[in-house]
Amino acid sequence: MQLDYARNKQGIRYAYYICTGRATKRTSCTRKAVPVGVAEQLVADCYQQIAITEHTYAQLAQRVEAAFDQRLAERSQALDDLATTKQRLEAEADKLLEAHFADAIDLPTLKRHQDRIRIALADVTKRLEAERHDHEGPRQHLATALRLLADCATMYERTDDLGKRLANQAFYQRILITEDEKAAIQLNEPFAALAPTSSDVRCSTTSDLVGLFSSHANELRKAHRSLRDASRHSQGAPAGRVRRKAQRRISDEQAQRITEGYAAGKTVYELAAEFGCHRVTISAVLKRQGVTLRHASPTGQQVDEMVRRYEDGSSLARVGDELGFNASTVLTHLRERGVRTRTR
């Protein structure tokens, strides 16, 4: 189907969707044209079909919350084991440090054990964070996703064209408009498992629903953000996504003022607000002026200079001050180069 604008005898133009093959006379298609207004209304009506009632919303929220609680209980032993392991490693690190201060172990032995403990702690922490993310992330979006289905018809009506496009992509695999101008919908998951009119329900238990919410968290966030902004816009509040204005060119005089302001301690965010541009533009201007950005990673040549100055006897703090970095950054890159740091 392609968009076409037909003109009547009075010169008034009407928008239609027509078959491309029929319009170019390449096929013998007999599908009649569909007025754009009719197609848009059919899509809007689809949201009335898939919306859930407040009663259904309350029931689903209660069931899925219980399923999340059960899922967490099944994982509680694994979480407890990881937490116990983390506490044991931290206690072992403290004891090693105390033993070193008491001259019970030498520095090389201390470092060897610290490296072992650091690797083990990083692994345990990563596994704990993964467990929390797999549980808490989907759970936090659960109420939002269900609320989205309950409010979808009203919010779709209020949003703009971009919001409608994003919502349709989030909710539907496709919407088919038949010859008799009726809409047949195919929903995306997890909405296909929740919507009352869906004939493609593949979830027989609440646990299956929880799995669907977990695996479609990004789609749910995108849909909610789009329709949430539409709701705020309809109530007169600023929308969450603002179209960025065209970037104006920074003159040489402004570039000099930006450099001076940054040297005086202003952040790129403050300078961006002052000059009415994006912070990335400010960073690009400073780099063209040869300014080293604060908190930026040093180049290979700068790291070489750090090593040279430190080995010549300068302290970490002094090396950092001279090269525009803090002492911890200098220490990190010295260790990456294998430089043995001096004790206090």
C-alpha positions as CSV (number, residue, x, y, z in Angstrom):
1,M,0.0,0.0,0.0
2,Q,1.2,3.5,-0.7
3,L,-0.1,6.9,0.3
4,D,-2.0,8.8,-2.3
5,Y,-3.8,12.1,-2.4
6,A,-6.9,12.1,-4.5
7,R,-8.6,15.3,-5.6
8,N,-12.4,15.7,-6.1
9,K,-14.2,18.0,-8.6
10,Q,-14.1,20.8,-6.1
11,G,-10.3,20.6,-5.8
12,I,-10.4,19.1,-2.2
13,R,-7.7,16.6,-1.6
14,Y,-8.2,13.4,0.4
15,A,-5.5,11.0,1.7
16,Y,-5.9,7.3,0.9
17,Y,-3.8,4.1,1.1
18,I,-3.9,2.3,-2.2
19,C,-2.3,-0.8,-3.7
20,T,1.0,0.1,-5.4
21,G,0.5,-2.5,-8.1
22,R,-3.0,-1.3,-8.9
23,A,-1.9,2.4,-9.0
24,T,0.9,1.7,-11.5
25,K,-1.3,-0.8,-13.4
26,R,1.3,-3.6,-13.0
27,T,-1.1,-6.0,-11.3
28,S,-4.8,-6.8,-11.5
29,C,-5.3,-6.2,-7.8
30,T,-8.9,-5.2,-6.9
31,R,-8.2,-4.1,-3.3
32,K,-10.1,-0.8,-2.8
33,A,-8.4,2.2,-1.3
34,V,-8.5,2.8,2.4
35,P,-9.0,6.4,3.7
36,V,-6.1,7.3,6.0
37,G,-8.6,8.5,8.6
38,V,-10.3,5.1,8.6
39,A,-7.0,3.3,9.0
40,E,-5.9,5.5,11.9
41,Q,-9.2,5.1,13.7
42,L,-9.0,1.3,13.3
43,V,-5.5,1.3,14.9
44,A,-6.8,3.4,17.8
45,D,-9.7,1.0,18.2
46,C,-7.2,-1.8,18.6
47,Y,-6.1,-0.3,21.9
48,Q,-9.7,-0.4,23.2
49,Q,-9.7,-4.2,22.5
50,I,-6.4,-5.0,24.3
51,A,-6.9,-2.8,27.3
52,I,-7.4,-4.6,30.6
53,T,-9.9,-3.5,33.3
54,E,-8.9,-2.3,36.7
55,H,-10.1,-5.5,38.3
56,T,-7.9,-7.6,35.9
57,Y,-5.0,-5.3,36.5
58,A,-5.2,-5.8,40.3
59,Q,-5.5,-9.6,39.9
60,L,-2.5,-9.8,37.6
61,A,-0.4,-7.6,39.7
62,Q,-1.1,-9.7,42.8
63,R,-0.4,-13.0,41.0
64,V,2.9,-11.9,39.4
65,E,4.1,-10.3,42.6
66,A,3.6,-13.6,44.4
67,A,5.5,-15.4,41.6
68,F,8.4,-13.0,42.0
69,D,8.4,-13.7,45.7
70,Q,8.5,-17.4,45.1
71,R,11.3,-17.0,42.5
72,L,13.3,-15.0,45.0
73,A,12.7,-17.6,47.7
74,E,14.1,-20.3,45.4
75,R,17.2,-18.3,44.9
76,S,17.7,-17.2,48.5
77,Q,20.1,-20.0,49.3
78,A,22.3,-19.1,46.4
79,L,22.2,-15.5,47.4
80,D,23.0,-16.3,51.0
81,D,26.0,-18.4,49.9
82,L,27.4,-15.6,47.8
83,A,26.9,-13.0,50.5
84,T,28.7,-15.3,53.0
85,T,31.6,-15.9,50.6
86,K,31.9,-12.1,50.1
87,Q,32.0,-11.5,53.9
88,R,34.6,-14.2,54.3
89,L,36.9,-12.8,51.6
90,E,36.6,-9.3,53.1
91,A,37.5,-10.6,56.6
92,E,40.4,-12.5,55.1
93,A,41.7,-9.3,53.5
94,D,41.5,-7.4,56.7
95,K,43.4,-10.1,58.6
96,L,46.1,-10.2,56.0
97,L,46.6,-6.4,56.3
98,E,46.7,-6.7,60.1
99,A,49.3,-9.4,59.8
100,H,51.4,-7.3,57.5
101,F,51.3,-4.3,59.9
102,A,52.4,-6.7,62.7
103,D,55.4,-7.9,60.5
104,A,53.9,-11.4,60.4
105,I,54.0,-11.6,56.6
106,D,56.2,-9.7,54.1
107,L,55.0,-7.3,51.4
108,P,55.3,-9.8,48.4
109,T,53.2,-12.4,50.3
110,L,50.6,-9.7,51.2
111,K,50.3,-8.6,47.5
112,R,50.0,-12.2,46.3
113,H,47.1,-12.9,48.6
114,Q,45.5,-9.6,48.0
115,D,45.5,-10.3,44.2
116,R,43.8,-13.6,44.8
117,I,41.2,-12.1,47.1
118,R,40.5,-9.2,44.7
119,I,39.9,-11.5,41.8
120,A,37.6,-13.7,44.0
121,L,35.7,-10.7,45.3
122,A,35.2,-9.3,41.8
123,D,33.7,-12.6,40.7
124,V,31.4,-12.8,43.7
125,T,30.3,-9.2,43.4
126,K,29.5,-9.6,39.7
127,R,27.4,-12.7,40.4
128,L,25.5,-10.9,43.2
129,E,24.8,-8.0,41.0
130,A,23.6,-10.3,38.2
131,E,21.2,-12.0,40.6
132,R,19.8,-8.7,41.8
133,H,19.5,-7.4,38.3
134,D,17.7,-10.5,37.0
135,H,15.2,-10.2,39.9
136,E,14.8,-6.5,40.8
137,G,14.9,-5.1,37.3
138,P,11.9,-7.0,35.9
139,R,10.0,-6.6,39.2
140,Q,10.4,-2.8,39.2
141,H,8.9,-2.7,35.6
142,L,6.1,-5.1,36.4
143,A,3.6,-2.6,37.8
144,T,4.6,-0.2,35.0
145,A,3.9,-2.8,32.3
146,L,0.5,-3.8,33.7
147,R,-0.4,-0.2,34.2
148,L,0.5,0.4,30.6
149,L,-2.1,-2.1,29.4
150,A,-4.8,-0.6,31.7
151,D,-4.1,3.0,30.4
152,C,-3.0,2.2,26.8
153,A,-6.2,3.4,25.0
154,T,-6.3,6.8,26.8
155,M,-2.6,7.4,26.5
156,Y,-2.5,6.5,22.8
157,E,-5.3,8.9,22.1
158,R,-3.4,11.7,23.7
159,T,0.1,11.1,22.3
160,D,1.5,12.7,19.1
161,D,2.4,10.9,15.8
162,L,5.9,9.9,17.0
163,G,4.4,8.5,20.2
164,K,1.8,6.5,18.3
165,R,4.5,5.0,16.1
166,L,6.7,3.9,19.0
167,A,3.6,2.5,20.8
168,N,2.5,0.5,17.8
169,Q,6.0,-0.9,17.4
170,A,6.1,-1.9,21.1
171,F,2.7,-3.5,21.3
172,Y,2.1,-5.1,17.9
173,Q,3.9,-7.4,15.5
174,R,1.5,-6.2,12.9
175,I,-2.0,-4.8,12.3
176,L,-3.9,-6.2,9.3
177,I,-6.7,-4.2,7.8
178,T,-9.1,-6.5,5.9
179,E,-11.2,-5.9,2.8
180,D,-14.2,-5.0,4.9
181,E,-12.1,-2.4,6.8
182,K,-11.7,-4.4,10.1
183,A,-8.4,-4.7,12.0
184,A,-6.8,-8.0,12.9
185,I,-4.0,-7.7,15.4
186,Q,-0.9,-9.7,16.2
187,L,0.6,-8.6,19.6
188,N,4.2,-8.7,20.7
189,E,5.1,-10.5,23.9
190,P,4.5,-10.2,26.8
191,F,1.2,-8.3,25.8
192,A,0.0,-11.4,23.8
193,A,-0.1,-13.3,27.1
194,L,-2.0,-10.6,28.9
195,A,-4.4,-8.9,26.5
196,P,-8.0,-10.2,26.8
197,T,-8.5,-10.5,23.1
198,S,-5.3,-12.3,22.2
199,S,-5.7,-15.7,20.7
200,D,-1.9,-16.4,20.9
201,V,-1.5,-16.9,24.7
202,R,1.5,-19.1,25.3
203,C,1.8,-18.7,29.1
204,S,-0.1,-21.2,31.2
205,T,1.3,-20.2,34.6
206,T,2.2,-17.0,36.4
207,S,5.9,-18.1,36.4
208,D,5.8,-18.0,32.6
209,L,4.5,-14.5,32.8
210,V,7.4,-13.5,35.1
211,G,9.8,-15.0,32.6
212,L,8.3,-12.9,29.8
213,F,8.5,-9.7,31.7
214,S,12.1,-10.4,32.5
215,S,13.0,-11.1,28.8
216,H,11.1,-8.1,27.4
217,A,12.1,-5.4,29.9
218,N,13.6,-3.1,27.2
219,E,10.5,-3.1,25.1
220,L,8.3,-2.4,28.1
221,R,10.5,0.5,29.1
222,K,10.4,2.0,25.6
223,A,6.6,1.7,25.3
224,H,6.1,3.2,28.8
225,R,8.5,6.1,28.2
226,S,6.7,7.0,25.0
227,L,3.2,6.9,26.4
228,R,4.2,8.5,29.7
229,D,5.6,11.5,27.8
230,A,2.4,11.7,25.8
231,S,0.3,11.7,29.0
232,R,2.5,14.4,30.6
233,H,2.2,16.5,27.4
234,S,-1.5,16.2,27.4
235,Q,-1.6,17.6,31.0
236,G,0.6,20.5,30.1
237,A,3.8,19.1,31.7
238,P,7.1,19.1,29.8
239,A,7.7,15.8,27.9
240,G,10.6,13.6,28.9
241,R,12.1,13.7,25.4
242,V,12.8,17.1,24.0
243,R,13.7,17.6,20.3
244,R,17.2,19.0,20.2
245,K,17.7,22.4,18.6
246,A,20.0,22.9,15.6
247,Q,23.6,23.3,16.9
248,R,25.0,26.8,16.2
249,R,28.6,27.3,15.3
250,I,31.1,28.3,18.0
251,S,33.2,31.3,16.9
252,D,36.9,31.8,17.7
253,E,36.2,34.4,20.3
254,Q,33.7,32.0,22.0
255,A,36.2,29.2,21.8
256,Q,38.7,31.3,23.7
257,R,36.2,32.2,26.4
258,I,35.3,28.5,26.7
259,T,38.9,27.6,27.2
260,E,39.4,30.4,29.8
261,G,36.2,29.3,31.6
262,Y,37.3,25.7,31.7
263,A,40.7,26.7,33.1
264,A,39.0,28.7,35.8
265,G,37.2,25.5,37.0
266,K,33.9,25.5,35.1
267,T,32.5,22.2,34.0
268,V,31.6,21.3,30.5
269,Y,27.9,21.2,31.6
270,E,28.1,24.7,32.9
271,L,29.8,26.0,29.8
272,A,27.2,24.2,27.6
273,A,24.4,25.9,29.5
274,E,26.2,29.3,29.2
275,F,26.9,29.1,25.5
276,G,23.6,27.3,24.6
277,C,25.1,24.1,23.1
278,H,25.6,20.5,23.9
279,R,28.4,19.4,26.3
280,V,29.9,17.3,23.5
281,T,30.4,20.5,21.5
282,I,32.2,22.1,24.5
283,S,34.5,19.0,24.8
284,A,35.3,19.1,21.1
285,V,36.1,22.8,21.2
286,L,38.4,22.3,24.2
287,K,40.2,19.4,22.5
288,R,40.8,21.5,19.4
289,Q,42.3,24.2,21.6
290,G,44.7,21.6,23.0
291,V,43.1,21.5,26.5
292,T,43.3,18.2,28.4
293,L,39.9,17.4,29.8
294,R,39.5,16.7,33.5
295,H,38.6,13.1,34.3
296,A,39.6,12.1,30.7
297,S,41.8,9.0,30.2
298,P,45.5,9.9,29.5
299,T,47.1,9.2,26.2
300,G,50.0,6.8,25.8
301,Q,52.5,9.6,25.7
302,Q,51.0,11.1,28.9
303,V,51.4,7.7,30.6
304,D,55.0,7.5,29.5
305,E,55.6,10.9,31.0
306,M,53.9,9.8,34.3
307,V,56.3,6.8,34.5
308,R,59.3,9.0,33.8
309,R,58.4,11.7,36.4
310,Y,57.5,9.1,39.0
311,E,60.7,7.2,38.6
312,D,62.6,10.5,38.8
313,G,61.3,10.9,42.3
314,S,58.1,13.0,42.0
315,S,55.1,12.0,44.1
316,L,51.8,10.7,42.7
317,A,50.1,13.9,43.6
318,R,52.8,16.1,42.0
319,V,52.8,14.0,38.8
320,G,49.0,14.4,38.6
321,D,49.1,18.1,39.2
322,E,51.7,18.7,36.5
323,L,49.9,16.6,33.9
324,G,46.3,17.5,34.8
325,F,45.2,14.2,36.5
326,N,44.5,13.2,40.0
327,A,46.8,10.9,42.0
328,S,44.6,7.8,41.8
329,T,44.5,8.0,38.0
330,V,48.3,8.2,38.0
331,L,48.6,5.2,40.3
332,T,46.2,3.1,38.2
333,H,48.2,3.7,35.0
334,L,51.5,3.2,36.7
335,R,50.3,-0.2,37.9
336,E,49.1,-1.1,34.5
337,R,52.6,-0.4,33.2
338,G,54.0,-2.7,35.9
339,V,55.8,0.1,37.8
340,R,56.6,-0.8,41.4
341,T,55.2,2.0,43.5
342,R,57.0,3.3,46.5
343,T,55.7,2.8,50.1
344,R,54.8,5.8,52.2
